[in-house]
């Protein structure tokens, strides 16, 4: 076996392709709620992606390398058929055999198990409104036959224990159903299948061990040359002169540069080669000269789920909750903070000072840190790491982490016959920890977060066209209102949305939170790009005093006019309502504010402005 394995040549990487609101009508009793499906569907899709990734890890990767004994059940994915159709396009394969290949692909991908796992989402209460009418979440498997590649390598039969390698590579899409606004809709998850057929047991054993353990093993490596690449520091990968605080935003291009373009010079390539060789392939009794080849080794990152941004941005509280971050417009702190977020020019130096003084405080930092520590623990559990046993939590890098996640890399390849045959193995991912730098302290983090959030407010004000020169009525008087916007295509679109259906608080939340992907999604994405924010929660609307919810009934009628703005008029009816509590979530901002007379003034004046258009 040692002799056989030594003939495999080099292992390399090659490029692959992949891929609530409630309506308030004019009724004595509140109408049924209009649910904000936009945010729910977005959350649902993320959940499906997580299920699919877990399915790949636990059920699919083990099927991607087949031996003669395991291929006895295959109709196409075996040595005989792969040799027969080596080099053939899908259009050149007998139709019956193509159907047999499709059957095998479904078995390798374990579609039956995936279907069962997806359908479990129907039992989760929050998803029932978009899944109750769906019989089966799994709609179908789309195989992109134009991408099919079949190739093989076989040593001369005169050799004892000759090696056979067969490769079947194809792109595919998993199509998933859910209930849209009116009809059953679907979305796709793209990936590729790289199947290996071989008679080399050592390759199977080493590869299975590799795919099952690489993320955890490399992450826990104690060698300095490895830890450098699993503890990525913004101050080390920021090579284009960006600000230090930019490290709290989108860093995908820096990751790509580090793990792809600079991998030859920064030691990552050599580190991976040595780690794979010593931890997996040497275990089967042979040392392989490993190398990385090809133009691309980096595919993407998965850094959102376990991040400080996600922890702060998605933190769900209500106004009366003891540890909620809240303001009251009746006092100076609330007044100054409201003016910072909704009225004043973010380019003014006092913007950062206000954010630092009233929001990015050590008290709030401790709340966020406590919640983020829970997410960090969840990440370690996902990797099946015993944090006490492995002592990883005691490292400085882990303590200063602002993000934990994965880097997706292209699959290993085996280079045979002096490069004349490149055999592709499945793609894989490594786990990483991300931080700003070695000199981080809570005070410095808070200062940098304040600077980053200044840019967030600049993007928010630019998108909505906030007028900074307007003179507001007397502070907290019955005529006071929230903010002033310059008339624009966006404000017109907002008013059109109000008039397109219900005239209520539901339309306010949908429009000012830019929920409607069809009409307002462009503006939302543009604002996120301008703010250098990954896609995350953005909510601008009224919430409950004593209950976690993103929608409430309001005690007024709503009116929207393209020339005037958004007005409210009071109606004195009972019910579970919020008359003054507004919640705002954008980037690292997530707070409640009691608007007091900005809304309650409607009791006295009847019809009044909430947001003015000029």
C-alpha positions in Angstrom: 0.0 0.0 0.0 2.9 2.4 0.8 4.2 1.8 -2.7 0.8 2.5 -4.2 0.3 5.7 -2.3 3.7 7.0 -3.1 2.7 7.0 -6.8 0.0 9.5 -6.3 2.3 12.4 -6.9 1.4 15.8 -5.7 -1.8 17.1 -4.0 -2.9 20.5 -5.1 -5.8 23.0 -5.2 -7.6 23.8 -8.4 -10.2 26.4 -9.4 -13.8 25.3 -9.2 -17.1 27.1 -9.9 -20.0 27.1 -7.6 -21.9 29.5 -7.2 -44.1 42.7 11.5 -46.1 44.7 11.2 -49.8 45.2 12.1 -52.3 47.1 10.0 -54.4 49.8 11.6 -57.5 50.3 9.5 -60.4 52.4 10.5 -62.1 49.9 12.7 -63.1 49.8 16.4 -61.2 46.6 16.8 -57.7 46.1 15.4 -57.5 44.2 12.2 -55.5 41.0 11.7 -51.8 41.6 11.5 -49.9 41.9 8.2 -46.7 40.0 8.8 -43.5 41.3 7.4 -42.5 38.2 5.4 -39.5 39.9 3.9 -37.4 39.6 7.1 -38.8 36.2 7.9 -38.0 34.8 4.5 -34.5 36.2 4.7 -34.0 34.4 8.1 -35.6 31.2 6.7 -33.1 31.2 3.8 -30.2 31.5 6.2 -31.5 28.6 8.2 -31.8 26.5 5.1 -28.2 27.3 4.1 -27.1 26.2 7.6 -29.0 23.0 7.3 -27.5 22.3 3.8 -24.0 23.0 5.0 -24.5 20.7 8.0 -25.9 18.1 5.6 -22.8 18.3 3.4 -20.5 17.9 6.4 -22.3 15.0 8.0 -23.9 13.1 5.2 -22.4 13.9 1.8 -18.6 14.3 2.1 -18.3 10.7 3.2 -19.9 9.6 0.0 -17.6 11.5 -2.3 -14.8 8.9 -2.5 -15.9 5.4 -3.5 -14.0 2.1 -3.4 -15.0 -1.0 -5.4 -16.8 -2.4 -2.4 -18.9 0.8 -1.8 -19.6 1.3 -5.5 -21.3 -2.1 -5.9 -24.6 -0.3 -5.3 -23.9 2.5 -7.9 -25.4 2.3 -11.4 -23.0 4.8 -13.0 -20.5 6.0 -10.5 -18.1 3.1 -10.7 -14.8 2.2 -12.5 -16.5 0.6 -15.5 -18.8 3.4 -16.5 -16.3 6.1 -15.7 -13.8 4.6 -18.0 -16.4 4.0 -20.7 -17.5 7.7 -20.7 -14.2 9.4 -19.9 -14.1 12.7 -21.8 -17.7 12.5 -22.8 -20.1 15.4 -22.6 -23.6 14.9 -21.1 -25.1 15.1 -24.6 -22.8 12.2 -25.7 -24.0 9.8 -22.9 -26.7 7.2 -23.6 -29.9 8.6 -22.2 -30.5 5.5 -20.0 -27.0 5.8 -18.5 -27.5 9.6 -17.9 -30.6 8.7 -15.9 -28.5 6.2 -14.0 -25.9 8.9 -13.3 -28.7 11.2 -12.0 -29.9 8.4 -9.7 -26.4 8.0 -8.3 -25.9 11.8 -7.8 -29.1 11.9 -5.7 -27.8 9.0 -3.6 -24.4 10.6 -3.1 -26.1 13.9 -2.1 -28.5 11.9 0.2 -31.5 13.9 -1.0 -33.9 11.8 1.1 -32.1 12.8 4.4 -31.9 16.4 3.2 -35.6 16.5 2.5 -36.4 15.3 6.0 -34.1 17.8 7.6 -35.6 20.7 5.6 -39.2 19.7 6.4 -38.4 19.9 10.1 -38.6 23.7 9.7 -42.3 23.3 9.3 -42.5 22.5 13.0 -40.9 25.8 14.0 -43.7 28.3 14.9 -42.2 31.4 13.4 -41.9 29.8 10.0 -45.4 28.4 9.9 -46.9 31.4 8.1 -44.5 30.8 5.1 -44.4 27.0 5.3 -47.9 25.8 6.3 -49.1 25.7 2.7 -45.9 23.9 1.5 -46.2 20.2 1.3 -42.5 19.6 0.8 -39.7 22.2 1.2 -37.4 20.3 -1.2 -38.7 21.0 -4.7 -36.2 19.4 -6.9 -32.5 18.9 -7.8 -31.3 20.7 -10.9 -28.2 19.1 -12.4 -26.3 21.5 -14.7 -25.3 18.9 -17.3 -23.4 21.4 -19.3 -20.8 21.5 -16.5 -20.3 17.7 -16.4 -16.7 16.5 -16.6 -15.7 12.8 -16.5 -12.1 11.8 -16.5 -9.9 8.9 -15.3 -6.4 7.7 -14.8 -5.2 4.1 -14.8 -1.7 2.8 -14.5 -0.4 0.2 -16.9 -1.9 -3.2 -16.2 1.6 -4.7 -16.1 2.1 -2.9 -12.7 1.3 -4.8 -9.6 -1.5 -3.1 -7.6 -2.0 -0.6 -10.4 -3.8 2.6 -9.3 -7.2 3.7 -10.7 -8.7 7.2 -10.2 -11.9 8.3 -11.8 -13.4 11.8 -11.5 -17.0 12.9 -12.0 -17.6 16.6 -11.6 -20.8 18.5 -12.0 -22.6 21.6 -10.7 -26.0 21.3 -9.2 -28.7 23.4 -7.5 -31.0 22.4 -4.6 -34.4 24.1 -5.1 -36.4 24.9 -1.9 -40.0 25.9 -1.6 -41.7 28.5 0.7 -44.9 30.6 0.7 -44.4 34.0 -0.8 -46.8 37.0 -0.6 -49.4 35.1 -2.7 -48.0 31.9 -4.2 -45.6 29.2 -3.5 -42.1 30.5 -4.4 -38.7 28.9 -4.4 -35.0 29.7 -4.2 -31.8 27.9 -5.1 -28.7 26.7 -3.4 -25.8 26.2 -5.8 -22.9 23.8 -5.3 -20.7 21.3 -7.1 -20.2 17.6 -6.7 -16.7 16.2 -7.2 -16.9 12.4 -7.0 -13.8 10.2 -6.8 -13.7 6.5 -7.8 -10.6 4.7 -6.7 -9.1 1.3 -5.8 -6.7 3.0 -3.3 -8.0 2.3 0.2 -5.3 4.6 1.7 -6.6 7.6 -0.3 -10.1 6.9 0.9 -9.1 6.6 4.6 -6.8 9.7 4.5 -9.4 11.8 2.6 -12.3 10.9 4.8 -10.2 11.8 7.9 -9.2 15.1 6.2 -12.7 16.2 5.3 -14.2 15.3 8.6 -11.6 17.0 10.8 -9.7 19.7 8.9 -11.8 22.7 10.1 -11.4 21.7 13.8 -7.8 20.4 13.6 -6.3 23.3 11.8 -8.2 25.8 14.0 -6.7 24.1 17.2 -3.2 23.8 15.8 -0.7 25.0 18.4 2.0 25.8 15.8 2.7 29.5 15.4 2.9 29.1 11.6 -0.6 27.7 11.5 -2.2 29.9 14.2 -1.2 33.0 12.1 -3.7 31.9 9.5 -6.5 30.9 11.8 -6.3 34.1 13.8 -6.6 36.8 11.1 -5.9 40.3 12.2 -7.4 43.3 10.3 -4.2 45.3 10.9 -2.2 42.6 9.2 -4.5 42.1 6.1 -5.4 45.8 5.6 -2.9 46.5 2.8 -4.9 49.2 0.9 -4.7 52.0 3.5 -8.3 51.7 4.9 -9.1 53.0 8.3 -8.6 50.8 11.3 -12.3 51.0 12.1 -13.2 49.7 8.6 -12.2 46.3 10.0 -15.6 46.2 11.7 -17.3 46.1 8.3 -17.0 44.1 5.1 -13.6 42.5 4.8 -14.3 39.9 2.0 -11.8 41.4 -0.5 -9.1 41.4 2.2 -9.8 37.7 2.9 -9.7 36.9 -0.7 -6.3 38.6 -1.1 -4.9 36.9 1.9 -6.0 33.4 1.2 -5.6 33.6 -2.6 -3.3 36.2 -4.1 -0.8 36.5 -1.2 -0.9 32.8 -0.1 2.4 32.1 -1.8 4.2 34.8 0.2 2.4 35.0 3.5 3.0 31.3 4.5 -0.6 30.1 4.2 0.1 27.8 1.3 3.1 26.1 3.0 1.3 25.9 6.3 -1.7 24.1 4.7 0.6 21.7 2.8 2.6 20.7 5.9 -0.5 20.4 8.0 -2.4 18.2 5.6 0.6 16.0 5.0 1.6 15.5 8.6 -1.9 15.1 10.0 -3.7 13.0 7.4 -1.7 11.4 4.6 1.4 10.4 6.7 -1.0 8.4 8.9 -1.5 5.9 6.1 2.2 5.3 6.0 3.6 7.6 3.3 4.8 11.1 2.9 3.4 13.0 -0.1 5.0 16.1 -1.7 1.9 18.4 -1.4 1.5 21.6 -3.2 -1.1 24.1 -4.2 -1.7 24.8 -7.9 -4.1 26.8 -10.0 -5.2 30.4 -10.2 -7.7 30.4 -7.3 -7.8 28.7 -3.9 -10.3 31.0 -2.2 -14.0 30.7 -2.8 -15.9 32.6 -0.1 -16.2 33.3 3.6 -19.0 32.5 6.2 -18.4 35.1 8.8 -21.8 36.5 9.7 -23.4 34.0 12.1 -20.9 34.2 14.9 -19.9 37.9 14.8 -20.1 40.9 17.1 -22.1 42.7 14.5 -24.7 39.9 14.4 -24.8 39.8 18.2 -25.5 43.5 18.5 -27.7 43.9 15.4 -30.0 40.9 16.1 -30.3 41.4 19.9 -34.0 41.3 20.7 -35.2 43.3 23.7 -38.2 45.4 24.6 -38.2 48.9 26.1 -39.0 48.0 29.7 -36.4 45.1 29.7 -33.8 45.8 32.4 -30.8 45.5 30.1 -32.3 47.0 27.0 -30.5 50.0 25.4 -33.1 52.8 25.5 -33.4 56.5 25.4 -36.1 59.0 26.4 -36.7 62.1 24.4 -37.9 63.9 27.5 -34.3 64.2 28.8 -31.1 65.7 27.4 -29.5 62.3 26.8 -32.4 61.2 24.7 -32.8 64.5 22.9 -29.1 64.7 21.9 -29.0 61.1 20.8 -32.2 61.4 18.7 -30.7 64.5 17.0 -27.5 62.6 16.3 -29.2 59.7 14.6 -32.1 61.4 12.8 -31.4 65.1 12.4 -27.9 66.4 12.5 -25.2 66.2 9.9 -23.1 63.0 10.6 -20.0 64.8 9.2 -19.9 67.1 12.3 -17.3 66.1 14.9 -19.9 65.9 17.6 -21.4 62.9 15.9 -18.7 60.6 17.1 -18.7 62.2 20.5 -22.4 61.7 20.9 -22.2 58.0 19.8 -19.3 57.5 22.3 -20.9 59.3 25.1 -24.4 57.9 24.9 -24.3 54.6 23.0 -20.9 53.0 22.7 -20.4 52.9 26.5 -18.6 50.4 28.7 -21.9 49.4 30.2 -23.4 48.5 26.8 -20.1 46.9 25.8 -20.4 44.5 28.7 -23.9 43.6 27.6 -22.7 42.9 24.0 -19.7 41.0 25.2 -21.8 38.7 27.4 -24.1 37.9 24.5 -21.2 37.5 22.1 -19.4 35.1 24.5 -22.5 32.9 24.1 -22.2 33.0 20.3 -18.5 32.2 20.6 -19.3 29.2 22.7 -21.9 28.1 20.2 -19.2 28.2 17.5 -16.9 26.0 19.5 -19.8 23.5 20.0 -20.4 23.5 16.3 -16.8 22.5 15.8 -17.1 20.0 18.6 -14.4 21.7 20.6 -14.3 21.3 24.3 -13.4 24.8 25.3 -12.1 23.8 28.8 -10.1 20.8 27.6 -8.6 22.5 24.6 -8.0 25.7 26.6 -8.6 27.8 23.5 -10.6 30.4 25.3 -7.5 31.5 27.2 -5.7 32.7 24.1 -5.4 36.5 23.6 -6.7 36.2 20.1 -9.9 34.5 21.2 -10.5 37.0 23.9 -10.2 39.9 21.4 -12.3 38.2 18.7 -15.0 40.1 16.9 -15.8 37.3 14.4 -15.6 33.5 14.1 -16.5 31.6 11.0 -15.2 29.7 7.9 -13.1 30.2 4.8 -14.2 28.1 1.9 -11.3 26.8 -0.3 -11.2 24.9 -3.5 -10.9 21.1 -3.3 -7.6 19.2 -3.2 -6.3 17.7 -6.4 -3.9 14.9 -7.2 -1.4 15.6 -9.8 -0.3 12.5 -11.7 1.8 11.7 -14.7 3.8 14.9 -14.4 0.7 17.1 -14.5 -0.9 15.4 -17.5 -3.8 14.3 -15.2 -5.2 16.5 -12.5 -7.7 14.6 -10.3 -10.0 17.0 -8.4 -11.3 16.2 -4.9 -14.1 18.0 -3.1 -13.8 21.6 -1.8 -13.3 22.1 1.9 -13.3 24.9 4.5 -11.2 25.9 7.5 -12.4 27.7 10.7 -10.9 31.1 11.6 -11.0 33.7 14.3 -11.0 37.3 13.2 -9.9 40.3 15.3 -8.8 43.9 14.7 -5.3 43.7 16.2 -3.1 42.8 19.1 -3.5 46.1 20.9 -7.3 46.0 21.2 -8.9 47.0 24.5 -12.6 47.6 25.3 -12.0 51.4 25.2 -10.3 51.3 21.8 -13.0 49.0 20.4 -15.7 51.4 21.5 -13.9 54.3 19.9 -13.4 52.5 16.6 -17.1 51.3 16.7 -18.1 55.0 17.1 -16.1 56.0 14.1 -17.5 53.1 12.0 -21.0 54.0 13.0 -20.5 57.6 11.9 -20.1 56.2 8.4 -23.3 54.1 9.0 -25.2 57.3 9.8 -23.7 59.0 6.8 -25.1 56.3 4.6 -28.5 56.4 6.3 -28.8 60.1 5.9 -27.6 60.1 2.3 -30.1 57.4 1.3 -33.1 59.1 2.9 -32.0 62.6 2.0 -32.1 63.9 5.6 -32.2 67.7 5.7 -29.7 69.0 8.2 -30.5 72.7 8.1 -34.2 72.6 8.9 -35.3 74.4 12.1 -37.5 72.2 14.2 -40.4 73.4 16.4 -40.0 73.8 20.1 -38.3 70.8 21.7 -40.8 68.1 22.8 -43.8 70.4 22.1 -47.0 69.1 20.5 -45.8 70.3 17.1 -42.3 68.6 17.4 -41.6 65.8 14.9 -39.0 63.2 14.2 -37.0 64.2 11.1 -37.0 66.1 7.8 -36.4 64.5 4.4 -35.7 66.1 1.1 -38.2 64.9 -1.5 -36.7 62.3 -3.8 -37.6 59.2 -5.8 -37.3 57.2 -2.5 -39.8 59.4 -0.6 -42.2 59.1 -3.6 -41.8 55.4 -3.6 -42.5 55.3 0.1 -45.7 57.2 -0.4 -46.7 55.0 -3.3 -46.3 52.0 -1.1 -48.5 53.6 1.6 -51.3 54.1 -1.0 -50.8 50.7 -2.7 -52.5 48.9 0.2 -53.2 49.7 3.8 -52.8 53.1 5.2 -51.2 52.1 8.5 -48.2 51.5 10.8 -47.5 48.4 8.7 -46.8 50.5 5.7 -44.6 52.7 7.8 -42.4 49.8 9.0 -42.2 48.2 5.5 -41.3 51.4 3.7 -38.9 53.1 6.2 -37.2 49.7 6.9 -37.0 49.2 3.1 -38.5 45.7 3.5 -40.1 45.5 0.1 -37.4 43.9 -2.0 -39.3 44.5 -5.3 -39.6 48.2 -4.9 -37.3 49.3 -2.2 -34.7 46.6 -1.9 -32.3 48.5 -4.3 -32.2 51.4 -1.8 -31.6 49.1 1.1 -28.6 47.4 -0.6 -27.2 50.7 -1.7 -27.3 52.0 1.8 -25.6 48.8 3.1 -22.9 49.1 0.5 -22.3 52.8 1.3 -22.0 51.9 5.0 -19.6 49.0 4.2 -22.0 46.8 6.2 -22.6 43.1 5.5 -26.2 42.3 4.9 -27.9 42.4 8.3 -31.0 43.6 10.1 -32.3 47.0 9.4 -35.5 48.0 11.2 -37.1 51.4 11.6 -40.5 51.3 13.3 -42.6 51.2 16.5 -42.3 48.4 19.1 -43.8 47.2 22.3 -43.1 48.5 25.8 -43.1 45.1 27.5 -42.9 42.4 24.8 -40.3 41.4 22.2 -41.9 42.1 18.9 -41.2 44.0 15.7 -44.7 45.1 15.1 -47.4 46.8 17.2 -50.8 48.5 16.8 -50.6 52.3 17.0 -53.2 54.6 18.5 -53.5 56.7 15.4 -54.4 56.9 11.7 -51.6 57.3 9.2 -51.5 59.6 6.2 -48.7 59.8 3.5 -48.4 62.6 1.0 -45.5 63.2 -1.5 -45.5 66.9 -0.8 -46.1 66.9 3.0 -44.6 63.7 4.4 -45.9 61.2 6.9 -48.6 62.4 9.3 -50.5 60.8 12.1 -53.9 61.6 13.6 -55.0 60.4 17.1 -57.8 58.0 17.7 -58.8 57.0 21.2 -59.3 53.3 21.2 -58.2 50.5 23.6 -55.8 47.7 22.8 -52.2 46.5 23.0 -50.5 49.5 21.4 -47.3 51.5 21.3 -47.9 55.2 21.1 -44.4 56.4 21.4 -41.7 53.6 21.5 -39.6 53.5 18.3 -36.9 50.8 17.7 -34.0 51.4 15.3 -31.6 48.7 14.1 -28.8 49.4 11.6 -25.3 48.0 11.8 -24.1 48.3 15.3 -27.0 50.5 16.3 -29.8 48.7 18.1 -31.9 50.8 20.5 -35.3 51.9 21.6 -36.4 55.5 22.1 -39.5 57.0 23.8 -40.6 59.8 21.4 -43.0 61.3 23.9 -44.7 64.4 22.3 -43.3 63.7 18.9 -46.2 61.2 18.7 -48.3 61.9 21.7 -48.7 65.5 20.6 -51.3 64.1 18.2 -53.7 63.8 21.2 -53.9 67.6 21.4 -53.5 68.7 17.8 -55.3 65.8 16.2 -53.4 65.6 12.9 -49.7 66.2 13.1 -46.4 65.6 11.3 -44.1 62.6 12.1 -41.7 62.9 9.2 -41.7 66.0 7.1 -40.8 66.1 3.3 -39.4 69.4 1.9 
